[in-house]
Amino acid sequence: MTDHHKTNIMTLTRYVLEQQRDHPDATGDLTIAMNGVQVGCKFVETCVRKARLVNLVGLAGNTNVQGEDQKKLDVLSNEMFVNALMASGKFSFMVSEEVDDIVVVPEELRGKYCITFDPLDGSSNIDAGVNVGTIFGIWRLPSGPKATVDEILVPGSEIVAGGYCMYGSSCNLVLTFGNNRVEGFTLDPALGEFILTHPNIRIPPRGKIYSVNEGNSLYWDDATKAYFDSIKFPSPESGRKPYSARYIGSMVADVHRTLLYGGVFAYPSDRKSRSGKLRILYESFPMAFITEQAGGKATTGTERVLDLVPKHIHDRCPIFLGGADDIADVEAAFSSSNNWLNGTQK
């Protein structure tokens, strides 16, 4: 007899529809919104694959709000996401790394959600063939289509969906709706659909890998130095082996590995970047949300990332995320250290 289970594939569209069915009060708006995200991710994936062939690598001649040189693919990816998300009719506001101000959707296309996104994280690496990705977070606006921009600057704990799409040897989309489940999908180019390949991702409480740019270690505060020294040079009494270093320099790729294998990803504050480097709304919040829903933790060192309230759409923060036990060690290092960044040591 034919085994029908082998052809009973779970696509991303089907998964989102089943999530909608599980919530009788759902309107279907988030389902349609996610379709816009899918379209954007598929478009960027095709562009990344042929970037060198159609001359999409190199600089576009502009800088973004962060003062970073924009790549041609940055600009194209941003335009595609803005258009796809706007066409869904479910968003009133968008916040993009590539745009200085809030993108306000025309009144006739406005919906009850706000989306924040980095259309092509790690794009400085794309010429070298390194994995890059898209990061996004979705918030429900209390006032719906009549919302004002003030409703965007809220704690990360109010996020309703978060995810990222990684473009590399395969195209992987990782997503959570805040139900203590994180699902991983892989794009099947033949079908043009994301297929569930990593159901219910759970990050190990303790890992064996740390991921941080140690080129900045000269500028780290005492707590950060103490923590990384403790995992590189563990005491004999601890019975632990030194952690291995793995750092790609693309947040999506480094966090993806951390989710699957455990350990710690960090971009701490330092003397060069006292507020940290990663942007709160469209990098730290979505990744912290995913990590927590997978059973891990995310902290600035002194407070939970999702408890932060940004004052500006492009605000930054330090971040340590990973397995619950590993991040507990980070918090312990900060609580016991006289941290000169907090003014207790000059």
C-alpha positions in Angstrom: 0.0 0.0 0.0 1.1 3.6 -0.6 2.4 5.4 2.5 0.5 8.7 2.2 2.4 10.1 5.1 5.5 10.5 2.9 3.6 12.9 0.7 1.8 14.7 3.5 4.3 17.6 3.5 3.8 20.6 5.8 4.3 23.8 3.9 4.7 27.2 5.6 1.3 28.3 4.2 -0.4 25.2 5.5 1.3 25.6 8.9 0.1 29.2 9.3 -3.4 28.3 8.2 -3.4 25.5 10.8 -2.3 27.9 13.5 -5.2 30.1 12.5 -7.6 27.2 12.8 -6.4 26.6 16.4 -7.5 30.1 17.3 -11.2 30.5 16.6 -11.0 34.2 17.2 -8.3 34.7 14.5 -9.3 37.0 11.7 -6.7 35.6 9.2 -4.9 39.0 9.0 -1.7 37.6 10.3 -1.9 34.7 7.8 -2.1 37.2 5.0 0.7 39.3 6.5 2.9 36.3 6.6 2.3 35.6 3.0 3.8 39.0 2.2 6.9 38.1 4.3 7.2 34.8 2.3 7.1 36.6 -1.0 9.8 39.0 0.1 12.0 36.1 1.3 11.7 34.1 -1.9 12.5 37.1 -4.0 15.6 38.0 -2.0 16.7 34.3 -2.1 16.7 34.3 -5.9 18.6 37.6 -6.0 21.3 36.3 -3.6 21.8 33.2 -5.7 22.4 35.2 -9.0 23.9 38.3 -7.4 27.3 37.9 -9.0 25.8 36.9 -12.4 23.6 40.0 -12.7 25.9 42.4 -11.1 24.0 42.9 -7.8 27.2 42.8 -5.7 29.2 45.9 -4.9 28.1 49.3 -3.5 25.1 51.2 -4.6 26.8 54.5 -3.9 24.7 55.4 -0.8 24.9 55.0 3.0 22.0 53.9 5.2 20.9 55.6 8.5 23.6 53.6 10.4 26.3 55.2 8.3 27.0 51.9 6.5 27.7 51.7 2.8 24.6 50.2 1.1 25.1 47.3 -1.3 23.0 47.1 -4.4 21.3 44.1 -3.1 20.5 45.9 0.2 18.5 48.5 -1.7 16.7 46.0 -4.0 15.8 43.8 -1.0 14.4 46.7 0.9 12.3 47.9 -2.0 10.9 44.3 -2.6 10.0 43.8 1.1 8.3 47.2 1.4 6.2 46.6 -1.8 5.3 43.0 -0.8 4.3 44.0 2.7 2.4 47.1 1.7 0.4 45.1 -0.9 -0.8 42.7 1.8 -2.9 45.5 3.3 -2.2 44.3 6.8 0.5 46.8 8.0 0.2 50.4 8.9 3.9 51.0 9.6 7.2 49.5 8.7 10.6 50.0 10.2 13.6 49.0 8.0 17.3 49.2 8.7 17.7 50.8 5.2 15.3 53.6 5.7 15.9 56.6 8.0 12.3 57.2 9.0 9.2 55.1 9.6 7.5 53.9 6.4 3.9 55.0 6.7 1.5 52.9 4.6 -1.1 54.8 2.5 -4.4 54.9 4.4 -6.3 52.7 1.9 -3.7 49.9 2.5 -3.3 50.1 6.2 -3.8 47.2 8.6 -3.5 46.4 12.3 0.1 45.4 12.4 3.6 47.0 12.4 6.6 45.1 11.0 10.2 45.8 11.7 12.9 44.2 9.5 16.4 44.1 8.3 16.0 43.1 4.7 19.6 41.8 4.2 21.5 41.3 7.4 25.2 40.5 6.9 25.3 42.0 3.4 28.8 43.2 3.9 29.8 39.5 3.6 27.9 38.7 0.5 30.7 39.3 -2.0 32.6 36.5 -0.1 29.7 34.1 -0.4 28.9 34.1 3.3 25.4 33.3 4.5 23.2 36.4 4.8 19.6 36.7 5.9 16.4 38.7 6.6 15.2 39.3 10.2 11.7 40.5 11.0 9.3 41.1 13.9 5.6 41.8 13.8 3.6 43.8 16.4 -0.1 44.3 16.7 -1.1 48.0 16.9 -3.6 48.7 19.7 -5.4 51.2 17.6 -5.3 49.2 14.4 -5.3 51.1 11.1 -5.8 54.3 13.0 -2.6 53.8 15.0 0.0 56.6 15.5 3.7 56.1 15.3 4.0 56.3 19.1 2.6 52.8 19.2 5.7 51.4 17.6 8.1 52.1 20.5 7.0 49.4 22.9 8.7 46.6 24.9 9.8 43.6 22.9 7.5 41.4 25.1 4.6 42.7 23.0 5.9 41.1 19.8 3.4 38.6 18.2 5.6 37.0 15.6 9.3 36.9 14.9 11.6 35.1 12.4 14.5 35.2 10.1 15.3 33.7 6.7 18.8 32.6 6.0 20.2 32.5 2.4 23.1 30.1 2.0 23.6 26.5 0.8 19.8 26.2 1.5 17.2 28.8 2.2 15.9 28.4 5.8 13.1 30.3 7.4 12.7 30.1 11.2 9.5 31.3 12.7 7.6 31.6 16.0 4.2 33.0 16.9 4.9 33.0 20.6 3.4 29.7 21.5 6.6 28.2 23.0 7.4 26.6 19.6 9.9 27.6 17.0 9.6 26.0 13.6 12.2 25.7 10.8 11.3 25.6 7.2 13.5 24.9 4.1 12.7 26.3 0.7 12.1 23.6 -2.0 13.1 25.4 -5.2 11.1 22.9 -7.3 7.9 23.5 -5.4 8.5 27.2 -4.6 7.4 26.4 -1.1 8.9 26.5 2.4 8.7 22.9 3.8 8.8 22.1 7.5 12.1 20.4 8.1 13.0 21.5 11.7 9.8 21.1 13.9 9.8 22.4 17.4 13.4 23.7 17.6 14.7 23.6 21.2 18.0 25.2 22.1 20.1 23.0 24.5 20.4 24.6 28.0 24.2 24.4 27.8 26.3 24.3 24.7 30.0 24.0 23.7 30.3 27.0 21.3 30.6 30.7 21.8 30.2 33.2 19.0 31.5 36.8 19.4 33.8 39.2 17.6 36.9 38.9 19.7 38.6 41.6 17.7 36.7 44.0 20.0 38.0 42.3 23.2 40.4 45.2 23.9 37.4 47.4 24.5 35.2 45.1 26.5 34.2 45.8 30.1 35.3 43.6 33.0 32.1 41.5 33.1 32.3 40.6 29.5 36.0 39.7 29.8 35.3 37.7 32.9 32.6 35.7 31.3 34.5 34.8 28.1 37.6 34.0 30.1 35.5 31.6 32.2 34.4 29.5 29.1 37.8 29.7 27.3 39.8 28.8 30.5 37.4 26.9 32.8 38.7 26.1 36.3 39.6 22.5 37.0 37.0 22.4 39.7 34.2 23.1 37.2 34.9 19.9 35.2 34.1 21.7 32.0 36.0 21.7 28.8 36.8 25.0 27.0 34.2 26.2 24.5 35.0 26.3 20.8 34.9 29.6 19.0 32.7 30.0 15.9 32.0 33.4 14.5 30.7 34.1 11.0 30.0 37.8 11.3 26.4 37.4 10.0 23.9 37.5 12.9 21.4 35.3 11.1 24.0 32.5 10.5 25.5 32.8 14.0 22.2 32.7 15.7 20.9 29.8 13.5 23.9 27.7 14.6 23.4 28.7 18.2 19.7 27.7 18.1 20.5 24.2 16.7 23.7 23.4 18.6 23.5 25.6 21.7 26.1 27.9 23.3 26.2 31.7 23.3 26.0 34.4 20.6 27.0 37.8 21.8 27.5 41.3 20.6 28.3 43.2 23.8 28.7 46.9 24.4 32.2 48.2 24.6 34.2 51.5 24.7 33.6 52.0 21.0 29.9 51.2 21.1 28.6 51.9 24.6 25.0 51.2 23.6 25.9 48.1 21.8 25.9 47.6 18.0 22.8 45.6 17.1 19.5 47.5 16.5 16.7 46.8 19.0 13.6 46.8 16.9 14.6 44.7 13.9 17.6 42.6 15.1 17.6 42.2 18.9 13.9 41.9 19.6 13.1 39.3 16.9 16.1 37.1 17.7 15.5 37.4 21.5 11.9 36.4 21.0 12.9 33.3 18.9 15.5 32.3 21.4 13.1 32.5 24.4 10.4 30.6 22.6 13.0 27.9 21.8 13.7 27.6 25.6 16.7 29.9 25.7 17.3 33.3 27.1 18.5 36.7 25.8 20.0 39.5 28.0 21.9 42.7 27.7 24.0 41.4 30.6 21.9 43.3 33.2 18.3 43.0 31.9 16.1 40.9 29.7 16.3 42.1 26.1 12.5 41.9 25.6 11.9 44.2 28.5 13.7 47.1 26.8 11.7 50.0 25.5 13.5 51.8 22.6 13.3 55.6 22.4 14.1 55.8 18.7 13.4 53.3 15.9 17.1 52.8 15.2 18.2 52.4 18.9 20.8 49.8 19.7 21.5 47.5 22.6 24.1 44.9 23.7 22.9 41.3 23.5 23.9 37.8 24.8 21.6 35.0 23.7 21.7 31.3 23.9 20.9 28.3 26.2 19.3 29.1 29.5 22.2 27.8 31.6 24.8 29.6 29.5 23.0 32.9 29.7 22.5 32.4 33.5 26.3 32.4 33.7 26.5 35.6 31.7 24.0 37.3 34.1 26.1 36.0 37.1 29.3 37.5 35.6 27.6 40.9 35.3 26.0 40.8 38.7 29.3 40.0 40.4 31.5 42.4 38.4 32.3 46.1 39.0 31.3 47.2 35.6 32.9 50.4 34.5 30.3 50.9 31.8 27.8 51.4 34.7 30.1 54.0 36.2 31.4 51.9 39.1 34.9 51.6 37.7 36.9 54.3 35.8 
